[in-house]
Amino acid sequence: MTTPRISLTTTPLDHSTTAVALAGELDLYTVAHIEAELTHLTRETERELPLDLYFGSIPLHDGKQPPREADVTFSDSSGVALFLRVHRRCVAAGVRLSLCRIQRLTARVIRAPGVHRSVPCSFA
């Protein structure tokens, strides 16, 4: 069995906001591994669900920073479709989704179909 090339870490910021850090590659295979967790978080979060695509901005549980290369290094149309599905679920639940600290290569995939016009985005 192959290990997914994606990691998802959550950090509760307060009772109504959970930050989510993603690191690795978003493709057809890895999206299937994280979509259920993101759907669960959409239902459990009351107000905001920021998805941080640069994992280095949220400390690990032991207080250490993750390695510099720990960000979303690749995304294809499967990742874009995932963000749009999660956005629709968030809107239905009254939760604000945002994509944060999007790195250069992933930014091109997000901007090309105009995702940044529907989902609040901040680019690194």
ChimeraX attribute file (.defattr): number of C-alpha atoms within 10 A of each C-alpha:
attribute: neighborCount
match mode: 1-to-1
recipient: residues
	/A:1	3
	/A:2	4
	/A:3	6
	/A:4	15
	/A:5	14
	/A:6	20
	/A:7	18
	/A:8	17
	/A:9	16
	/A:10	18
	/A:11	14
	/A:12	12
	/A:13	10
	/A:14	11
	/A:15	9
	/A:16	13
	/A:17	19
	/A:18	21
	/A:19	21
	/A:20	21
	/A:21	25
	/A:22	23
	/A:23	22
	/A:24	21
	/A:25	21
	/A:26	27
	/A:27	19
	/A:28	15
	/A:29	13
	/A:30	19
	/A:31	21
	/A:32	15
	/A:33	16
	/A:34	17
	/A:35	15
	/A:36	11
	/A:37	12
	/A:38	21
	/A:39	14
	/A:40	10
	/A:41	19
	/A:42	25
	/A:43	14
	/A:44	15
	/A:45	21
	/A:46	17
	/A:47	17
	/A:48	19
	/A:49	25
	/A:50	17
	/A:51	24
	/A:52	26
	/A:53	26
	/A:54	24
	/A:55	26
	/A:56	20
	/A:57	16
	/A:58	18
	/A:59	14
	/A:60	14
	/A:61	10
	/A:62	6
	/A:63	8
	/A:64	10
	/A:65	14
	/A:66	16
	/A:67	9
	/A:68	10
	/A:69	12
	/A:70	19
	/A:71	25
	/A:72	24
	/A:73	19
	/A:74	17
	/A:75	21
	/A:76	14
	/A:77	14
	/A:78	16
	/A:79	21
	/A:80	20
	/A:81	16
	/A:82	19
	/A:83	22
	/A:84	16
	/A:85	14
	/A:86	19
	/A:87	21
	/A:88	16
	/A:89	18
	/A:90	23
	/A:91	13
	/A:92	12
	/A:93	15
	/A:94	15
	/A:95	21
	/A:96	20
	/A:97	23
	/A:98	20
	/A:99	21
	/A:100	20
	/A:101	20
	/A:102	21
	/A:103	17
	/A:104	14
	/A:105	12
	/A:106	21
	/A:107	19
	/A:108	13
	/A:109	17
	/A:110	24
	/A:111	13
	/A:112	9
	/A:113	11
	/A:114	12
	/A:115	17
	/A:116	16
	/A:117	10
	/A:118	11
	/A:119	18
	/A:120	14
	/A:121	21
	/A:122	15
	/A:123	13
	/A:124	11
